[in-house]
Amino acid sequence: MKQWIGSAALCINDEKKVLFVKNRDVQKWSLPSGGLEEGETPEQCCLREVFEETGYRISVNRLLHIKRAIISTYQVETHYFLATCDERVANAIIDSDIDEVKWWSIHEIEHLVHAFPEDLELIKRWSV
C-alpha cells in the first residue's frame, strides 16, 4: 500500500475565526493542507502549504493531532498543527487549485460543505 504524509494548519485569528481554503475541483472547504515534499518535516510542510494556499506566513505553535486513515490505495497520515498567522504577503501567488481563502467564525463553519467533515470536532475543540 502506498503512503501519503501531509500536514494541516489550524490558524485562529484574534477574532476567533478559523482560516479555510476552498478547493477549485471539489468546491469544498478545508484547513490549508498538503503533502510532504522530500526532505521536509511535517512542520516545514505546514509552513509551506499554508503559504502556497493562502499567502500567509505562519508560526507553528504545537502538534494537535495525527489523523491516520486508509483512502483508496493510500495509507494517509495527516499532522494537524495549531498555528498563528504572522503576516499576509500581498503579492503571494496562490496555488491554482485554491478557489477562495476565507476566515470563518466557529458558528459559520458548521454550515460549510467540508472536504474532511471528520476534522470539524478537532477544529471546534481548539477554536474556543
CYANA upper distance limits for C-alpha pairs under 8 A (distance plus 0.5 A):
  1 MET  CA     73 THR  CA      6.49
  1 MET  CA     74 TYR  CA      6.46
  1 MET  CA     75 GLN  CA      7.15
  2 LYS  CA     73 THR  CA      6.93
  2 LYS  CA     74 TYR  CA      5.35
  2 LYS  CA     75 GLN  CA      6.63
  3 GLN  CA     74 TYR  CA      5.80
  3 GLN  CA     75 GLN  CA      5.20
  3 GLN  CA     76 VAL  CA      6.50
  3 GLN  CA     77 GLU  CA      8.40
  4 TRP  CA     35 GLY  CA      7.47
  4 TRP  CA     74 TYR  CA      6.89
  4 TRP  CA     75 GLN  CA      6.65
  4 TRP  CA     76 VAL  CA      5.38
  4 TRP  CA     77 GLU  CA      6.83
  5 ILE  CA     35 GLY  CA      6.25
  5 ILE  CA     36 LEU  CA      6.38
  5 ILE  CA     76 VAL  CA      6.46
  5 ILE  CA     77 GLU  CA      5.30
  5 ILE  CA     78 THR  CA      6.34
  5 ILE  CA     79 HIS  CA      8.42
  6 GLY  CA     33 SER  CA      7.65
  6 GLY  CA     34 GLY  CA      5.84
  6 GLY  CA     35 GLY  CA      4.41
  6 GLY  CA     36 LEU  CA      5.53
  6 GLY  CA     42 PRO  CA      7.10
  6 GLY  CA     45 CYS  CA      7.56
  6 GLY  CA     46 CYS  CA      8.43
  6 GLY  CA     76 VAL  CA      8.50
  6 GLY  CA     77 GLU  CA      6.86
  6 GLY  CA     78 THR  CA      5.28
  6 GLY  CA     79 HIS  CA      6.72
  7 SER  CA     33 SER  CA      5.98
  7 SER  CA     34 GLY  CA      6.29
  7 SER  CA     35 GLY  CA      6.96
  7 SER  CA     36 LEU  CA      7.79
  7 SER  CA     42 PRO  CA      6.31
  7 SER  CA     43 GLU  CA      7.91
  7 SER  CA     45 CYS  CA      6.68
  7 SER  CA     46 CYS  CA      5.69
  7 SER  CA     49 GLU  CA      8.49
  7 SER  CA     78 THR  CA      5.62
  7 SER  CA     79 HIS  CA      5.01
  7 SER  CA     80 TYR  CA      6.32
  7 SER  CA     81 PHE  CA      7.98
  8 ALA  CA     31 LEU  CA      6.70
  8 ALA  CA     32 PRO  CA      6.20
  8 ALA  CA     33 SER  CA      4.59
  8 ALA  CA     34 GLY  CA      7.25
  8 ALA  CA     46 CYS  CA      6.45
  8 ALA  CA     78 THR  CA      7.35
  8 ALA  CA     79 HIS  CA      6.64
  8 ALA  CA     80 TYR  CA      5.32
  8 ALA  CA     81 PHE  CA      6.76
  9 ALA  CA     31 LEU  CA      6.66
  9 ALA  CA     32 PRO  CA      6.34
  9 ALA  CA     33 SER  CA      7.00
  9 ALA  CA     46 CYS  CA      6.81
  9 ALA  CA     50 VAL  CA      7.59
  9 ALA  CA     80 TYR  CA      6.33
  9 ALA  CA     81 PHE  CA      5.48
  9 ALA  CA     82 LEU  CA      6.48
  9 ALA  CA     83 ALA  CA      6.54
 10 LEU  CA     18 VAL  CA      7.42
 10 LEU  CA     19 LEU  CA      7.59
 10 LEU  CA     31 LEU  CA      6.97
 10 LEU  CA     32 PRO  CA      8.37
 10 LEU  CA     80 TYR  CA      7.59
 10 LEU  CA     81 PHE  CA      6.51
 10 LEU  CA     82 LEU  CA      5.38
 10 LEU  CA     83 ALA  CA      6.31
 10 LEU  CA    123 ILE  CA      7.59
 11 CYS  CA     18 VAL  CA      6.17
 11 CYS  CA     19 LEU  CA      6.03
 11 CYS  CA     82 LEU  CA      6.73
 11 CYS  CA     83 ALA  CA      5.39
 11 CYS  CA     84 THR  CA      5.99
 11 CYS  CA     85 CYS  CA      6.95
 12 ILE  CA     16 LYS  CA      6.16
 12 ILE  CA     17 LYS  CA      5.94
 12 ILE  CA     18 VAL  CA      5.17
 12 ILE  CA     19 LEU  CA      7.10
 12 ILE  CA     83 ALA  CA      7.81
 12 ILE  CA     84 THR  CA      7.14
 12 ILE  CA     85 CYS  CA      8.30
 12 ILE  CA    127 SER  CA      7.34
 13 ASN  CA     17 LYS  CA      5.98
 13 ASN  CA     18 VAL  CA      7.19
 13 ASN  CA     84 THR  CA      7.81
 13 ASN  CA     85 CYS  CA      7.83
 16 LYS  CA    105 SER  CA      7.07
 16 LYS  CA    106 ILE  CA      8.00
 16 LYS  CA    127 SER  CA      7.14
 16 LYS  CA    128 VAL  CA      7.91
 17 LYS  CA    103 TRP  CA      6.06
 17 LYS  CA    104 TRP  CA      5.59
 17 LYS  CA    105 SER  CA      4.90
 17 LYS  CA    106 ILE  CA      7.01
 17 LYS  CA    127 SER  CA      8.35
 18 VAL  CA    103 TRP  CA      5.73
 18 VAL  CA    104 TRP  CA      5.78
 18 VAL  CA    105 SER  CA      6.78
 18 VAL  CA    106 ILE  CA      7.68
 18 VAL  CA    127 SER  CA      8.01
 19 LEU  CA     31 LEU  CA      7.13
 19 LEU  CA     32 PRO  CA      8.06
 19 LEU  CA    101 VAL  CA      7.83
 19 LEU  CA    102 LYS  CA      6.39
 19 LEU  CA    103 TRP  CA      5.00
 19 LEU  CA    104 TRP  CA      7.05
 20 PHE  CA     29 TRP  CA      6.76
 20 PHE  CA     30 SER  CA      5.96
 20 PHE  CA     31 LEU  CA      5.30
 20 PHE  CA     32 PRO  CA      6.69
 20 PHE  CA    101 VAL  CA      6.43
 20 PHE  CA    102 LYS  CA      5.99
 20 PHE  CA    103 TRP  CA      6.62
 20 PHE  CA    104 TRP  CA      7.70
 21 VAL  CA     29 TRP  CA      6.02
 21 VAL  CA     30 SER  CA      6.05
 21 VAL  CA     31 LEU  CA      6.63
 21 VAL  CA     32 PRO  CA      6.43
 21 VAL  CA     53 GLU  CA      7.85
 21 VAL  CA     54 THR  CA      7.94
 21 VAL  CA     98 ILE  CA      7.07
 21 VAL  CA     99 ASP  CA      7.91
 21 VAL  CA    100 GLU  CA      6.16
 21 VAL  CA    101 VAL  CA      5.07
 21 VAL  CA    102 LYS  CA      6.91
 22 LYS  CA     27 GLN  CA      6.39
 22 LYS  CA     28 LYS  CA      5.86
 22 LYS  CA     29 TRP  CA      4.88
 22 LYS  CA     30 SER  CA      6.97
 22 LYS  CA     98 ILE  CA      6.31
 22 LYS  CA     99 ASP  CA      5.93
 22 LYS  CA    100 GLU  CA      5.60
 22 LYS  CA    101 VAL  CA      7.05
 23 ASN  CA     27 GLN  CA      5.76
 23 ASN  CA     28 LYS  CA      6.35
 23 ASN  CA     29 TRP  CA      7.10
 23 ASN  CA     30 SER  CA      8.38
 23 ASN  CA     97 ASP  CA      6.34
 23 ASN  CA     98 ILE  CA      5.26
 23 ASN  CA     99 ASP  CA      6.12
 23 ASN  CA    100 GLU  CA      7.94
 24 ARG  CA     28 LYS  CA      8.49
 24 ARG  CA     96 SER  CA      8.49
 24 ARG  CA     97 ASP  CA      5.68
 24 ARG  CA     98 ILE  CA      5.88
 24 ARG  CA     99 ASP  CA      5.25
 25 ASP  CA     97 ASP  CA      7.44
 26 VAL  CA    115 ALA  CA      8.30
 27 GLN  CA     99 ASP  CA      8.35
 28 LYS  CA    112 LEU  CA      8.33
 28 LYS  CA    113 VAL  CA      5.87
 28 LYS  CA    114 HIS  CA      5.71
 28 LYS  CA    115 ALA  CA      5.53
 29 TRP  CA    112 LEU  CA      7.38
 29 TRP  CA    113 VAL  CA      6.62
 29 TRP  CA    114 HIS  CA      5.29
 29 TRP  CA    115 ALA  CA      6.09
 30 SER  CA    114 HIS  CA      6.48
 30 SER  CA    115 ALA  CA      6.17
 30 SER  CA    116 PHE  CA      7.07
 32 PRO  CA     49 GLU  CA      7.24
 32 PRO  CA     50 VAL  CA      5.92
 32 PRO  CA     53 GLU  CA      6.91
 32 PRO  CA     54 THR  CA      7.99
 33 SER  CA     46 CYS  CA      7.28
 33 SER  CA     49 GLU  CA      6.24
 33 SER  CA     50 VAL  CA      7.11
 33 SER  CA     53 GLU  CA      8.46
 34 GLY  CA     45 CYS  CA      7.89
 34 GLY  CA     46 CYS  CA      8.06
 34 GLY  CA     49 GLU  CA      6.32
 35 GLY  CA     45 CYS  CA      7.50
 36 LEU  CA     40 GLU  CA      6.59
 36 LEU  CA     41 THR  CA      7.81
 36 LEU  CA     42 PRO  CA      7.17
 36 LEU  CA     45 CYS  CA      5.93
 37 GLU  CA     45 CYS  CA      7.65
 40 GLU  CA     44 GLN  CA      6.29
 40 GLU  CA     45 CYS  CA      6.61
 41 THR  CA     45 CYS  CA      6.72
 42 PRO  CA     46 CYS  CA      6.69
 42 PRO  CA     79 HIS  CA      7.14
 43 GLU  CA     47 LEU  CA      6.89
 43 GLU  CA     60 VAL  CA      7.41
 43 GLU  CA     81 PHE  CA      8.35
 44 GLN  CA     48 ARG  CA      6.72
 45 CYS  CA     49 GLU  CA      6.43
 46 CYS  CA     50 VAL  CA      6.60
 46 CYS  CA     60 VAL  CA      8.35
 46 CYS  CA     81 PHE  CA      8.16
 47 LEU  CA     51 PHE  CA      6.85
 47 LEU  CA     57 ARG  CA      7.56
 47 LEU  CA     58 ILE  CA      6.70
 47 LEU  CA     59 SER  CA      7.89
 47 LEU  CA     60 VAL  CA      7.87
 48 ARG  CA     52 GLU  CA      6.60
 49 GLU  CA     53 GLU  CA      6.47
 50 VAL  CA     54 THR  CA      6.19
 50 VAL  CA     55 GLY  CA      7.52
 50 VAL  CA     56 TYR  CA      6.90
 50 VAL  CA     57 ARG  CA      7.79
 50 VAL  CA     58 ILE  CA      7.98
 51 PHE  CA     55 GLY  CA      5.01
 51 PHE  CA     56 TYR  CA      5.42
 51 PHE  CA     57 ARG  CA      6.13
 51 PHE  CA     58 ILE  CA      8.18
 51 PHE  CA     94 ILE  CA      8.44
 52 GLU  CA     92 ALA  CA      8.40
 52 GLU  CA     93 ILE  CA      7.63
 52 GLU  CA     94 ILE  CA      6.01
 52 GLU  CA     95 ASP  CA      6.30
 53 GLU  CA     94 ILE  CA      5.75
 53 GLU  CA     95 ASP  CA      5.89
 53 GLU  CA     98 ILE  CA      6.93
 53 GLU  CA    101 VAL  CA      8.42
 54 THR  CA     94 ILE  CA      6.56
 54 THR  CA    101 VAL  CA      6.60
 55 GLY  CA     88 ARG  CA      6.08
 55 GLY  CA     89 VAL  CA      6.00
 55 GLY  CA     90 ALA  CA      7.98
 55 GLY  CA     92 ALA  CA      5.66
 55 GLY  CA     93 ILE  CA      7.48
 55 GLY  CA     94 ILE  CA      6.82
 56 TYR  CA     85 CYS  CA      6.66
 56 TYR  CA     86 ASP  CA      7.58
 56 TYR  CA     87 GLU  CA      6.12
 56 TYR  CA     88 ARG  CA      4.78
 56 TYR  CA     89 VAL  CA      6.67
 57 ARG  CA     85 CYS  CA      6.50
 57 ARG  CA     86 ASP  CA      6.11
 57 ARG  CA     87 GLU  CA      5.93
 57 ARG  CA     88 ARG  CA      6.76
 57 ARG  CA     89 VAL  CA      7.89
 58 ILE  CA     83 ALA  CA      6.88
 58 ILE  CA     84 THR  CA      5.89
 58 ILE  CA     85 CYS  CA      4.85
 58 ILE  CA     86 ASP  CA      5.63
 58 ILE  CA     87 GLU  CA      7.70
 59 SER  CA     83 ALA  CA      6.01
 59 SER  CA     84 THR  CA      5.68
 59 SER  CA     85 CYS  CA      7.02
 59 SER  CA     86 ASP  CA      7.25
 60 VAL  CA     81 PHE  CA      6.99
 60 VAL  CA     82 LEU  CA      6.74
 60 VAL  CA     83 ALA  CA      4.92
 60 VAL  CA     84 THR  CA      7.06
 61 ASN  CA     81 PHE  CA      7.52
 61 ASN  CA     82 LEU  CA      5.97
 61 ASN  CA     83 ALA  CA      5.66
 61 ASN  CA     84 THR  CA      7.58
 62 ARG  CA     81 PHE  CA      6.08
 62 ARG  CA     82 LEU  CA      5.93
 62 ARG  CA     83 ALA  CA      7.76
 63 LEU  CA     79 HIS  CA      7.64
 63 LEU  CA     80 TYR  CA      6.50
 63 LEU  CA     81 PHE  CA      4.97
 63 LEU  CA     82 LEU  CA      6.89
 64 LEU  CA     79 HIS  CA      8.26
 64 LEU  CA     80 TYR  CA      5.98
 64 LEU  CA     81 PHE  CA      5.83
 64 LEU  CA     82 LEU  CA      6.85
 65 HIS  CA     79 HIS  CA      6.61
 65 HIS  CA     80 TYR  CA      5.67
 65 HIS  CA     81 PHE  CA      7.75
 66 ILE  CA     77 GLU  CA      7.13
 66 ILE  CA     78 THR  CA      6.04
 66 ILE  CA     79 HIS  CA      5.05
 66 ILE  CA     80 TYR  CA      6.55
 67 LYS  CA     76 VAL  CA      8.30
 67 LYS  CA     77 GLU  CA      6.12
 67 LYS  CA     78 THR  CA      5.62
 67 LYS  CA     79 HIS  CA      7.06
 67 LYS  CA     80 TYR  CA      8.24
 68 ARG  CA     75 GLN  CA      7.89
 68 ARG  CA     76 VAL  CA      6.09
 68 ARG  CA     77 GLU  CA      5.10
 68 ARG  CA     78 THR  CA      7.11
 69 ALA  CA     75 GLN  CA      6.56
 69 ALA  CA     76 VAL  CA      5.65
 69 ALA  CA     77 GLU  CA      7.18
 70 ILE  CA     74 TYR  CA      6.17
 70 ILE  CA     75 GLN  CA      5.15
 70 ILE  CA     76 VAL  CA      6.27
 71 ILE  CA     75 GLN  CA      7.04
 71 ILE  CA     76 VAL  CA      7.26
 94 ILE  CA     98 ILE  CA      7.51
104 TRP  CA    108 GLU  CA      6.36
104 TRP  CA    109 ILE  CA      6.58
105 SER  CA    109 ILE  CA      6.85
106 ILE  CA    110 GLU  CA      7.58
106 ILE  CA    124 LYS  CA      7.19
106 ILE  CA    127 SER  CA      7.49
107 HIS  CA    111 HIS  CA      8.23
108 GLU  CA    112 LEU  CA      7.48
110 GLU  CA    120 LEU  CA      8.25
113 VAL  CA    117 PRO  CA      8.49
116 PHE  CA    120 LEU  CA      8.28
119 ASP  CA    123 ILE  CA      6.75
120 LEU  CA    124 LYS  CA      6.59
121 GLU  CA    125 ARG  CA      6.53
122 LEU  CA    126 TRP  CA      6.87
123 ILE  CA    127 SER  CA      6.44
124 LYS  CA    128 VAL  CA      7.23
